[in-house]
Amino acid sequence: MTTRNPENIEPGTEPSTDQKTRRVQRFWPLVSAFAVLVVAVLIGALVMLRGAGNPLGFDTEWMDEIVEHRSPVWEIPSLAMNYLGGGVIGVFIVPIAIIVGLCLFRRFWAALYFAVATILSAGLVQLLKGIFGRARPEEILVHADFGSFPSGHVANATTMAVVLAIILRRGWVWIAGVVYVVLMLLSRTYLGAHWLSDTFGGLLLGAGVAVIVWAPIANRLFRENERRHRFVLSRG
């Protein structure tokens, strides 16, 4: 009697990368979706339960340190990150440029992945802002809309960083993404646009959305990347 082998893996052999991505495609969406929603809701609930959105202890301590060390030297790069991560530049110009660039390199699944993840991340941010309605810090230096939790700038930066790292599969992309997200996190708190806990919520949300959207198309992205790699080698 033979044992059914749905993955077509020979006994005693390791699964191929293609087979591993198929497993990711089947099991990760439920796990990652559940995790990110639970974490995001728990952070928001904790913030609200501590007094209608009042800052937590580490929020206050961090903001006190920020205000004490404010200077034009730090304000200029923080304002630059503010415009880069939001408004017309952050919401339209940068994402559209990345999508067009991916399409020019015939990475159409990657472009779709980036577009869907970016839109979903922004939508969930606005939904949670409306649900929790947390007030922004009084020390804010820029104009911002209502709702402090979670940070939309940090969520957008994290989603973009994780998505590009998954698409391009390069170590330097991961490093650049981490640096970009950390700088965005610091700039949002420096400008008083968010409490530190807001940025943590945005970070978790952005990373979670990137994984959720990736999982169902992991295998297609892998195949597209392999085709691109073979094309480059053939032209070399």
Backbone hydrogen bonds, N-H to C=O, Kabsch-Sander energy under -0.5 kcal/mol:
donor,donor_aa,acceptor,acceptor_aa,energy
8,N,5,N,-1.8
10,E,8,N,-0.5
13,T,10,E,-1.9
20,K,16,S,-2.2
21,T,17,T,-2.3
22,R,18,D,-1.5
23,R,19,Q,-1.7
24,V,20,K,-2.3
25,Q,21,T,-2.4
26,R,22,R,-1.4
27,F,23,R,-2.2
28,W,24,V,-2.2
31,V,27,F,-1.2
32,S,28,W,-3.0
33,A,29,P,-2.3
34,F,30,L,-2.1
35,A,31,V,-2.2
36,V,32,S,-2.6
37,L,33,A,-2.0
38,V,34,F,-2.2
39,V,35,A,-2.6
40,A,36,V,-2.6
41,V,37,L,-2.5
42,L,38,V,-2.6
43,I,39,V,-2.4
44,G,40,A,-2.3
45,A,41,V,-3.0
46,L,42,L,-2.6
47,V,43,I,-2.3
48,M,44,G,-2.1
49,L,45,A,-2.7
50,R,46,L,-1.4
51,G,48,M,-1.4
52,A,48,M,-2.0
53,G,47,V,-0.9
54,N,51,G,-1.5
60,T,56,L,-2.1
61,E,57,G,-2.1
62,W,58,F,-2.2
63,M,59,D,-2.3
64,D,60,T,-2.4
65,E,61,E,-1.8
66,I,62,W,-2.2
67,V,63,M,-2.7
68,E,64,D,-2.0
69,H,65,E,-1.4
70,R,67,V,-1.1
74,W,71,S,-1.0
75,E,71,S,-1.9
76,I,72,P,-1.7
78,S,74,W,-1.5
79,L,75,E,-2.4
80,A,76,I,-1.9
81,M,77,P,-2.2
82,N,78,S,-1.8
83,Y,79,L,-1.9
84,L,80,A,-2.2
85,G,81,M,-2.2
86,G,82,N,-0.6
90,G,83,Y,-0.7
90,G,86,G,-2.2
91,V,87,G,-2.3
92,F,88,V,-1.8
93,I,88,V,-2.2
94,V,89,I,-2.9
96,I,92,F,-2.5
97,A,93,I,-2.4
98,I,94,V,-2.2
99,I,95,P,-2.5
100,V,96,I,-2.7
101,G,97,A,-2.3
102,L,98,I,-2.4
103,C,99,I,-2.2
104,L,100,V,-2.3
105,F,101,G,-1.2
106,R,103,C,-1.8
107,R,102,L,-3.0
108,F,106,R,-0.7
111,A,107,R,-2.2
112,L,108,F,-2.3
113,Y,109,W,-2.6
114,F,110,A,-2.6
115,A,111,A,-2.4
116,V,112,L,-2.7
117,A,113,Y,-2.4
118,T,114,F,-2.3
119,I,115,A,-2.3
120,L,116,V,-2.7
121,S,117,A,-2.4
122,A,118,T,-2.1
123,G,119,I,-2.4
124,L,120,L,-2.5
125,V,121,S,-2.1
126,Q,122,A,-2.0
127,L,123,G,-2.0
128,L,124,L,-2.6
129,K,125,V,-2.4
130,G,126,Q,-2.0
131,I,127,L,-1.9
132,F,128,L,-2.7
133,G,129,K,-2.3
140,I,137,P,-1.0
141,L,191,L,-3.0
148,S,134,R,-2.1
151,S,198,D,-2.0
152,G,150,P,-0.5
155,A,151,S,-2.1
156,N,152,G,-2.6
157,A,153,H,-2.4
158,T,154,V,-2.6
159,T,155,A,-2.6
160,M,156,N,-2.4
161,A,157,A,-2.4
162,V,158,T,-2.7
163,V,159,T,-2.5
164,L,160,M,-2.4
165,A,161,A,-2.0
166,I,162,V,-2.3
167,I,163,V,-2.4
168,L,164,L,-3.0
169,R,165,A,-1.9
173,V,170,R,-0.5
174,W,170,R,-1.4
175,I,171,G,-2.1
176,A,172,W,-2.7
177,G,173,V,-2.5
178,V,174,W,-2.4
179,V,175,I,-2.3
180,Y,176,A,-2.4
181,V,177,G,-2.4
182,V,178,V,-2.5
183,L,179,V,-2.5
184,M,180,Y,-2.2
185,L,181,V,-2.7
186,L,182,V,-2.6
187,S,183,L,-2.4
188,R,184,M,-2.2
189,T,185,L,-1.6
190,Y,186,L,-2.5
191,L,187,S,-2.2
192,G,189,T,-0.9
193,A,188,R,-1.7
194,H,188,R,-1.2
198,D,195,W,-0.7
199,T,195,W,-1.3
200,F,196,L,-1.7
201,G,197,S,-2.0
202,G,198,D,-2.1
203,L,199,T,-2.3
204,L,200,F,-2.3
205,L,201,G,-2.3
206,G,202,G,-2.7
207,A,203,L,-2.3
208,G,204,L,-2.4
209,V,205,L,-2.5
210,A,206,G,-1.9
211,V,207,A,-1.8
212,I,208,G,-2.5
213,V,209,V,-2.5
214,W,210,A,-1.5
215,A,211,V,-2.3
217,I,213,V,-0.5
217,I,214,W,-1.1
218,A,215,A,-1.3
221,L,217,I,-2.4
222,F,218,A,-2.1
223,R,219,N,-2.5
224,E,220,R,-2.4
225,N,221,L,-2.3
226,E,222,F,-2.3
227,R,223,R,-2.4
228,R,224,E,-2.2
229,H,225,N,-2.3
230,R,226,E,-2.5
231,F,227,R,-2.1
232,V,228,R,-2.2
233,L,229,H,-2.1
234,S,230,R,-2.2
235,R,231,F,-1.5
236,G,232,V,-1.1
